[in-house]
């Protein structure tokens, strides 16, 4: 089953921030889908990515995580 994290992010002030986070988060092992917008992101994953690793990737990209919430309502079968 796919799982999803909803993330709030500070420090995103331009379109390049969205691209930088798409690159940083899209490279994490286990990420299956990604939606990044100004101020936040939604990550669909297979269970291998952790909130800690998400925070680290975002901080390495130069941004600040204000919250990571597991969206328990969003459960989808993995399409492999």
DRENDREN-360722 format. One record per atom (N, C-alpha, C): residue number from 1; atom name; x, y, z. Coordinates in nm, 3 decimals. Layout:
N
PT   pos   site      east     north        up
PT   NUM     CA         X         Y         Z
...
***
This chain:
80
PT   pos   site      east     north        up
PT     1      N     0.083    -0.119     0.000
PT     1     CA     0.000     0.000     0.000
PT     1      C     0.088     0.125     0.000
PT     2      N     0.052     0.219    -0.081
PT     2     CA     0.123     0.346    -0.083
PT     2      C     0.081     0.429     0.037
PT     3      N     0.174     0.504     0.089
PT     3     CA     0.148     0.592     0.202
PT     3      C     0.180     0.734     0.158
PT     4      N     0.137     0.830     0.238
PT     4     CA     0.158     0.969     0.199
PT     4      C     0.191     1.056     0.319
PT     5      N     0.288     1.145     0.299
PT     5     CA     0.322     1.247     0.397
PT     5      C     0.284     1.383     0.340
PT     6      N     0.230     1.469     0.425
PT     6     CA     0.201     1.607     0.390
PT     6      C     0.301     1.693     0.468
PT     7      N     0.374     1.779     0.397
PT     7     CA     0.483     1.854     0.456
PT     7      C     0.460     2.003     0.438
PT     8      N     0.481     2.079     0.545
PT     8     CA     0.478     2.226     0.537
PT     8      C     0.623     2.274     0.544
PT     9      N     0.655     2.370     0.455
PT     9     CA     0.794     2.412     0.439
PT     9      C     0.803     2.565     0.439
PT    10      N     0.898     2.618     0.515
PT    10     CA     0.926     2.762     0.515
PT    10      C     1.049     2.790     0.429
PT    11      N     1.058     2.911     0.381
PT    11     CA     1.176     2.954     0.308
PT    11      C     1.164     2.943     0.157
PT    12      N     1.046     2.905     0.109
PT    12     CA     1.025     2.895    -0.036
PT    12      C     0.974     3.030    -0.086
PT    13      N     1.059     3.100    -0.161
PT    13     CA     1.022     3.235    -0.204
PT    13      C     1.019     3.253    -0.355
PT    14      N     1.054     3.150    -0.429
PT    14     CA     1.056     3.164    -0.575
PT    14      C     1.032     3.027    -0.640
PT    15      N     1.005     3.030    -0.768
PT    15     CA     0.977     2.907    -0.843
PT    15      C     1.095     2.810    -0.836
PT    16      N     1.218     2.861    -0.831
PT    16     CA     1.333     2.771    -0.825
PT    16      C     1.328     2.683    -0.699
PT    17      N     1.262     2.731    -0.593
PT    17     CA     1.250     2.653    -0.470
PT    17      C     1.170     2.525    -0.496
PT    18      N     1.065     2.535    -0.574
PT    18     CA     0.984     2.418    -0.607
PT    18      C     1.069     2.317    -0.682
PT    19      N     1.144     2.363    -0.780
PT    19     CA     1.230     2.272    -0.858
PT    19      C     1.338     2.209    -0.771
PT    20      N     1.397     2.287    -0.682
PT    20     CA     1.501     2.235    -0.593
PT    20      C     1.447     2.124    -0.504
PT    21      N     1.325     2.144    -0.453
PT    21     CA     1.265     2.041    -0.366
PT    21      C     1.220     1.920    -0.446
PT    22      N     1.173     1.939    -0.567
PT    22     CA     1.137     1.825    -0.651
PT    22      C     1.259     1.737    -0.673
PT    23      N     1.373     1.798    -0.695
PT    23     CA     1.497     1.723    -0.715
PT    23      C     1.539     1.653    -0.585
PT    24      N     1.539     1.726    -0.474
PT    24     CA     1.583     1.670    -0.347
PT    24      C     1.493     1.556    -0.299
PT    25      N     1.363     1.576    -0.306
PT    25     CA     1.270     1.475    -0.256
PT    25      C     1.249     1.361    -0.355
PT    26      N     1.253     1.392    -0.483
PT    26     CA     1.234     1.289    -0.585
PT    26      C     1.345     1.186    -0.586
PT    27      N     1.460     1.221    -0.532
PT    27     CA     1.572     1.128    -0.527
PT    27      C     1.574     1.036    -0.407
PT    28      N     1.479     1.052    -0.317
PT    28     CA     1.476     0.966    -0.198
PT    28      C     1.426     0.826    -0.234
PT    29      N     1.490     0.726    -0.177
PT    29     CA     1.449     0.588    -0.200
PT    29      C     1.310     0.565    -0.143
PT    30      N     1.222     0.511    -0.223
PT    30     CA     1.086     0.480    -0.179
PT    30      C     0.981     0.580    -0.222
PT    31      N     1.024     0.696    -0.273
PT    31     CA     0.927     0.797    -0.318
PT    31      C     0.863     0.749    -0.448
PT    32      N     0.730     0.747    -0.450
PT    32     CA     0.655     0.702    -0.568
PT    32      C     0.586     0.815    -0.641
PT    33      N     0.559     0.923    -0.571
PT    33     CA     0.493     1.038    -0.632
PT    33      C     0.520     1.161    -0.549
PT    34      N     0.516     1.276    -0.613
PT    34     CA     0.555     1.398    -0.546
PT    34      C     0.477     1.516    -0.603
PT    35      N     0.423     1.598    -0.513
PT    35     CA     0.357     1.723    -0.551
PT    35      C     0.418     1.833    -0.465
PT    36      N     0.487     1.927    -0.527
PT    36     CA     0.550     2.036    -0.453
PT    36      C     0.489     2.167    -0.498
PT    37      N     0.454     2.251    -0.402
PT    37     CA     0.404     2.385    -0.432
PT    37      C     0.467     2.480    -0.331
PT    38      N     0.449     2.607    -0.351
PT    38     CA     0.505     2.706    -0.258
PT    38      C     0.450     2.679    -0.118
PT    39      N     0.539     2.650    -0.026
PT    39     CA     0.500     2.630     0.113
PT    39      C     0.472     2.487     0.153
PT    40      N     0.480     2.392     0.060
PT    40     CA     0.451     2.256     0.102
PT    40      C     0.474     2.151    -0.004
PT    41      N     0.456     2.027     0.039
PT    41     CA     0.472     1.914    -0.052
PT    41      C     0.389     1.797    -0.001
PT    42      N     0.352     1.711    -0.093
PT    42     CA     0.286     1.585    -0.061
PT    42      C     0.369     1.476    -0.126
PT    43      N     0.409     1.377    -0.047
PT    43     CA     0.493     1.269    -0.097
PT    43      C     0.419     1.137    -0.082
PT    44      N     0.400     1.068    -0.191
PT    44     CA     0.347     0.932    -0.188
PT    44      C     0.466     0.838    -0.191
PT    45      N     0.467     0.739    -0.101
PT    45     CA     0.584     0.653    -0.089
PT    45      C     0.544     0.511    -0.055
PT    46      N     0.643     0.421    -0.062
PT    46     CA     0.617     0.279    -0.038
PT    46      C     0.650     0.234     0.104
PT    47      N     0.679     0.328     0.193
PT    47     CA     0.706     0.293     0.332
PT    47      C     0.854     0.296     0.369
PT    48      N     0.941     0.307     0.271
PT    48     CA     1.085     0.308     0.301
PT    48      C     1.138     0.445     0.339
PT    49      N     1.072     0.551     0.299
PT    49     CA     1.117     0.686     0.333
PT    49      C     1.059     0.725     0.469
PT    50      N     1.139     0.792     0.551
PT    50     CA     1.097     0.829     0.686
PT    50      C     1.083     0.981     0.698
PT    51      N     1.006     1.026     0.796
PT    51     CA     0.998     1.171     0.819
PT    51      C     1.135     1.233     0.845
PT    52      N     1.222     1.162     0.914
PT    52     CA     1.356     1.213     0.941
PT    52      C     1.433     1.235     0.812
PT    53      N     1.429     1.138     0.721
PT    53     CA     1.501     1.151     0.593
PT    53      C     1.440     1.263     0.509
PT    54      N     1.310     1.280     0.514
PT    54     CA     1.244     1.389     0.441
PT    54      C     1.294     1.524     0.495
PT    55      N     1.295     1.538     0.627
PT    55     CA     1.343     1.662     0.688
PT    55      C     1.488     1.691     0.648
PT    56      N     1.572     1.588     0.652
PT    56     CA     1.713     1.605     0.615
PT    56      C     1.727     1.652     0.470
PT    57      N     1.653     1.590     0.379
PT    57     CA     1.662     1.627     0.237
PT    57      C     1.618     1.771     0.215
PT    58      N     1.513     1.812     0.284
PT    58     CA     1.463     1.948     0.269
PT    58      C     1.562     2.049     0.328
PT    59      N     1.620     2.016     0.444
PT    59     CA     1.718     2.104     0.505
PT    59      C     1.844     2.114     0.419
PT    60      N     1.886     2.002     0.360
PT    60     CA     2.003     2.003     0.272
PT    60      C     1.979     2.092     0.150
PT    61      N     1.853     2.102     0.107
PT    61     CA     1.818     2.188    -0.007
PT    61      C     1.806     2.335     0.034
PT    62      N     1.816     2.363     0.165
PT    62     CA     1.817     2.501     0.212
PT    62      C     1.685     2.554     0.264
PT    63      N     1.593     2.465     0.298
PT    63     CA     1.461     2.508     0.344
PT    63      C     1.433     2.453     0.483
PT    64      N     1.327     2.502     0.547
PT    64     CA     1.293     2.464     0.684
PT    64      C     1.159     2.392     0.686
PT    65      N     1.157     2.274     0.745
PT    65     CA     1.034     2.197     0.759
PT    65      C     0.962     2.243     0.885
PT    66      N     0.835     2.278     0.872
PT    66     CA     0.757     2.316     0.990
PT    66      C     0.670     2.201     1.039
PT    67      N     0.635     2.108     0.950
PT    67     CA     0.561     1.989     0.994
PT    67      C     0.565     1.880     0.887
PT    68      N     0.563     1.756     0.936
PT    68     CA     0.548     1.638     0.849
PT    68      C     0.435     1.557     0.910
PT    69      N     0.328     1.540     0.835
PT    69     CA     0.210     1.469     0.885
PT    69      C     0.182     1.350     0.795
PT    70      N     0.160     1.235     0.857
PT    70     CA     0.121     1.119     0.779
PT    70      C    -0.027     1.130     0.746
PT    71      N    -0.059     1.121     0.619
PT    71     CA    -0.198     1.126     0.574
PT    71      C    -0.253     0.984     0.576
PT    72      N    -0.315     0.945     0.685
PT    72     CA    -0.365     0.808     0.702
PT    72      C    -0.488     0.778     0.617
PT    73      N    -0.551     0.882     0.566
PT    73     CA    -0.668     0.862     0.480
PT    73      C    -0.628     0.823     0.339
PT    74      N    -0.502     0.848     0.304
PT    74     CA    -0.455     0.826     0.167
PT    74      C    -0.378     0.694     0.160
PT    75      N    -0.444     0.588     0.124
PT    75     CA    -0.380     0.457     0.107
PT    75      C    -0.419     0.404    -0.030
PT    76      N    -0.321     0.384    -0.115
PT    76     CA    -0.345     0.333    -0.249
PT    76      C    -0.261     0.210    -0.273
PT    77      N    -0.308     0.117    -0.354
PT    77     CA    -0.224     0.004    -0.390
PT    77      C    -0.107     0.055    -0.476
PT    78      N     0.012    -0.002    -0.455
PT    78     CA     0.126     0.035    -0.538
PT    78      C     0.108    -0.022    -0.677
PT    79      N     0.140     0.057    -0.775
PT    79     CA     0.131     0.012    -0.915
PT    79      C     0.270    -0.021    -0.965
PT    80      N     0.305    -0.146    -0.966
PT    80     CA     0.437    -0.189    -1.013
PT    80      C     0.425    -0.269    -1.140
***
